[in-house]
Amino acid sequence: MLDGNKNLIMRSLIKNQKTKIVSYLTVMVIFFGLVSCYDDYIKDYDYTAVYFGTQRPLRTLVARTGSEYLEFRIGVALGGVRENVKGYTAEFMLDPELLNTIDGANKFTLLPESCYSIENANNTFIIPKGKVLGDCPVKINKNDFVNLPGSLDNTYALPLRLLSTTADSIRDGKDYTIIVIKYIDEHSGYYFKKGWQAEWDGTVIDPETTIEYDLSENKIRMLTTRSLTQYTMHGMGIHGNANGTADAGDRLLINLVSGVVTLETNSGSNVIEDLGSGYNPNEKLFILNYIYTKGGKKYKVSEELYLRQDVEKELRFEPWLSK
């Protein structure tokens, strides 16, 4: 009986010892794996490379009152090093042939050279010591560009290609970028609205049916750029939903010329009668008064539209697609 207990105890000790060894080896494997990963993280690669960060960017530029130019920046990134300790350069060129060789790019028109300038000496990006990006501004003459047919849409492109670099290489497949450019006006975007609407036959019919709004209810109207001085408002009166969309008939045109606001009937929409409207630039506020006809009835509307935020903050990175 005692010998049996001894054997049992010995087998238990041996099993525990094997478990400890396996656990120790597992910990060591994990440790050295982490050390290896850490070394990969803290050490440079065998070579450096420069590249365009994206090959199909779509840039929506905001046209602002009093500004002569639409501006954005172009540039390249440096890879392969944790820290740029000496600085690099990369030479580039305008390459119109990219519009013929890159899938889907043949639908774009080359941006006329007469309406823009790349503010860069010798077409060379400089990636300064301590930085991993090298960029420069592009200036587009606002009046020239907005008067080009299709400048509100994905029509014009600026195709660029990298030629050489003081880094070890140019990354394969990222040696070019085709920047598609369009514009919107600063007055476009989403607006909170408040005001009232009532049925109308020359006087307000049944004031109790008047519909009230305030900003806390987050009623929204969307203004879309038609030109530097004209916008489509999606929705009128109580019609249109919270995301700013509306039936085709529930849209009107807002003109803003030298601070004066006038309203027009949008083609195919409810007929509008402008009762006198205005704009407060300090508060970015449209004050709209009008009558519209819908379903054989007339409605009188008085509403105020407050810009939710600068339209540039509504923009997100987006690529143009080849299909």
N, C-alpha and C positions, 0 to 999 in steps of 0.2 A: 504493500500500500504506500509506503514511504517512497519506494523507488518510482512508483507511478506518479506521485506528486512532484518528485524531482524532475522527472522527464517533462511533465506538463509545464513546470516553471521554466525549464531551460528552453523549451520550444517558444514560450511566450517572450522570453528575453531576446531570443534570436530574431523573432518576428518584429519586435519593437526596434531592434537595432537596424534591421533591413529598412524599416519604414523611415527611420531617421536619416539613413544614408540616401534613400531615394529623395526625401524632402530636401536634404542638403544639396544634392546634385541638381534638383529642380530649381532651387533658389540661385545656384551658381549660374545655370544656363540663362535664367531670366536676367541676372545681374550683368553678365557679359553681353547679353543681347542689348540691354539698355545702354551699356557703355559704348557698344558698337554704333547704336543709333545716335547716341550723343556725339560721338566722333564725326558721324556723317553730318550732323547738324552744325558743328562748330568749325569744320574744315571746309576749305574752298574745293570746288570741283577742279578737274584737271585742266579745264579751259574756260574762258569767258566768252560770252555771246551777247549780242544786242539784237533787239527785235521790236516790231510793232506789237503792242499789247492786244490789239483786235484788228481783224482784217475787214470787217463789214460794219463799221459804226455809222449810225444815223444821228446827225447833229441837228437839233431843232434850236434855232437861234432866236432870241427875243429882241424885237425891234423896239427901241425906246425913244420917246420924245426927246428931241434935242441932241441925240447921238448921231454922229455922221457915219459910224461904222457898226457892223455886226462883227463881233470878235469871238474867237475860240482859240484853243491851243492844240498843237500837234506835237508828238514827240515819240521817243523810243525808250525802252527799258534795258537795263543791264542785268544779266544773270550770270551765275557761276561763282560769285564771290559773296562772302558775308559782309565785307566792307570794301568800299571803293577807296583805295589808298593812294591812287595816282591820277585818276581822271581818264576819260576816254572820249573819242569823237566818232561820229558816224555820218558819212556823206549820203545824201539822198537826191532823187530827181523826180520831176513830174513825168509820169509814164502813161500817156493816153492809151497805149496798146493794152493795158490791163482791162480796159472796158470791153475789149474784144476777146480776151483770153480767159478771164475769170467767169465762172458759171453765174449767169443771171445779171452780169454787169452791163450787158449790151443794151439794156433798156434805159440806161442813164445817158445824159448829155454832159459832155465835158464842161465844167464850170469855165466861163469865158475869162481868159487871163486878164482882160482889161478891167474887170470889176473886183479883183482881189490882189493882195500882196502878202507874201510870206516874209515876216520880219526876221530874217535869218541870213547872216553873212555867208556867202559861198555855199548855200544849201548844205550846211553842216550842223548837225546836232552836237552840242557839247554836254557831256555828262560830267559835271564837276566832281572833284575829289570830295568824298563824303556823301555823294548822292547816287541814287540808282536810276534816276530819270533825267533825261535831257529833252527839253521842249522849247517851243517858241510860239509866239502869237501869229494868227492869221487874221488879217483885216479885210473885211468885205465892204465895199461901198454900199451903204444901205439903199440909197435911192436907185442905184444901178441894178442891184439885185432884186428888189421888190417889184421892179417893173419888167423883169424877165417873165415870160409866160411860164406858168407852172412852178413858180418859186415858193408857193404855199404847199406844194406836194413833193414827193420823192422824185425829183427830176434831174437835179444837177449833182455832179460828183467831182471830187478832187482825188485822183489816183496817184499815189506816191510809191516809189520803190527805193529800198536801200541798195547802195552801190558798193560801199567799202566801210571799213571800221578799223580803229586801232586796237579793238578787242581781238580775241583769237578768231572769232567767226561771227557770221550772221545766222541766226537760227533758221533752220529749214522750215519752209511753209509760212514763216512770219516775216518775210523780207518785204512785204508790201501791205498797203492799206488803201481801201477805196472808201473815202469819206463822202457820204451822201448828205446834202445840206438843204434845209428848208427853213422857213421863218414863220413866227407868229408874232402878233403885236402884243405889247405889254398890257393892254386892256382886256385881252381874252383871258379865259379861265373860269373858275367856279365862283359864284356869288351867292351869299345868303340873302334871302329876300323877306320883306315884310310889307304889309299893306292890306288892301281890301278889294273886293269885287262885288258888284251888285248888278242884277238884271236892270236893263235900261230901255225906256221908250221915250226919252226926252226928260224924264225925271227918274229918280231911283225908285224901283218897284219893290215894295215890302222890305224896308231897311233891316228887318229881322233876319233876312236871308243873306245879309252881308257877311262875307267870310273874312276873318281876321287872321293875320300871320304875325309871328315875331321870330327873332333870330334863335331863340332857345329851342324852337321846333325843328331847326336845321333844314328848313325848306331851301332848295337850291335851284339856281338857274345857271346854265352854262352858256358862255359867250364864245363863239368861234370866229376866228379872224377870216374876213373876206378880203380885206385890204388894210392899209394903214389907218383908214378912217371909217371902215364899215365892219359890222359884226352881225352874225346871226344869233339871235337869242332863242334857245331851245325851251319852249313852253311859254305860255302866256296866261295871265290870270291864275286860276286854280289848276290849269291843265299842265301836264308834264309831271314826271315823277322825281323822286329824291336824288337819283343819280344824274340828273341834268338832261336826260333824254326826253323826247316828246314826239307825238305823232307829227307827220309832215305838215299837217294843217295848223299845228299849234306852234308856229315859229314866226318871228318878225325880224325885220332888219333895223338895226340901230346905227345911225350915222353920228360920228363925233368929229366935227370939223372946227378947228380953232375954238374949242370949248363949247360949241353950240351943238345941242343934241336934237336930231329929228328922227322920226320913226316912219318906216315904210312897210307896205305889205310885201311879204316874201312870196315869190312865185309859187302858186299852188297852195297857198296858206289862207287862213281866215283873213277877211278884209279888215284893215286897220284904219282908224281915224285918229290922227295924232292930236292930242289936246294940249300939247306944250310940255316939254320934258327938259331935263337939265343934267349937268354933271358937276360934282364937287371933287376937284383933283386932290385936295388935301385929305379928304376922307376916302378917296377912291370909291365914290358913291354915285350911282345913276339914280335919278328920280324920274320915273316914267308915268305918264298919264295918257290914257288912250281908251278908245272904244273898239271892241272887236265883235264880229258877227260869227256865230257858230250855231249850227242846227236851227237856222231860221230865227234865232234870238240875238239880241244885242246885249253886251255886257260892258259896263264901265269899270275901269281898273285904275287904281292909284297904288303904285308900289315903289319900294326903294330896294336897290341892289347894292350890297356891301361886298367888296372883293374879299374872298375867304383868306387868300394869301397870294403873294407874288406868284405869277404864273410860272416863273422859272423853278420855283420850289415844287411845282406839280410834275415837272419833267423827270423822267427816269431813263437810265441807259437802255437803249434798244438797238439791236442790229437791223440792218435791212436784210431781207431774205431773198434768196435767189429765185424762189418760185412765186 
